[in-house]
């Protein structure tokens, strides 16, 4: 990743208090676009507040044309079905005004972040994570910590007994990501922070109280970013069963023919970039890969898991919107068994 995109991600992290990761757009997506768009922009994909975003970095700022940019943004949106944010190294005041008038998402690292699609407008200022607007839902990393705390109640290693840095090392996050996740939990009154040199978290209620508080306030998110169907499983890759494939482990629901597996998003995008997935598509295939916003394997680490399935609470969140009466009954069984 080149310096311009690194500075963009760093600016987003500083202003929004999240830690996004960008990936070069896969060739299968680039091939859908006209050649002149690929010649005009360096295209990346990222996730902001649980939404997939295309970052389109203008290769030559001196060639910025608002009229052409508007048309190109519409083309990318239509062809890739994704929200688009233009990345600019610099911008003249009159061009900035015209972009805003036309409602075009753009970011100028260190200067301005304007994303009306995400209700964000930050101009030439640093916004501390503590003072930013309250999100409607937990960050995926914050939800990960909450669920980890609930389902690991009988394990020796407990979140409340370790400082932030050790939590990050244990769970595979950066220290900044853990700090942001805990800040998010604190903002929603789910944890308190103690200590000065080394900081520790204290959850503000019993495990069942924490779950129902977060659930009733609609803070919990579906861990599945999207589902991709393939004809063969990726080789030499251990994945946990998910969705209907995991339900029989926790409920009386019988298994179905379609096989579901959970895969962490960075692992999935790495496979996609390497072009090793056989016939990936959005509709059908022998296997369904659920792309998760957090790592399902780390979440069940050290838990008894003979059938290699995802944790019960993330499973609940991934299927709770189903209108299948059998699923609804099974969901009640999960809560009865695992929210105690």
Beta strands, then each sheet from edge to edge (+ up, - down):
strand 1: 23-24
strand 2: 41-48
strand 3: 51-58
strand 4: 83-88
strand 5: 106-108
strand 6: 112-115
strand 7: 120-123
strand 8: 191-194
strand 9: 200-203
strand 10: 224-230
strand 11: 240-241
strand 12: 259-264
strand 13: 287-292
sheet 1: 1+ 2- 3+ 4+ 5+ 6- 7+
sheet 2: 8+ 9-
sheet 3: 10+ 13- 12- 11+
end
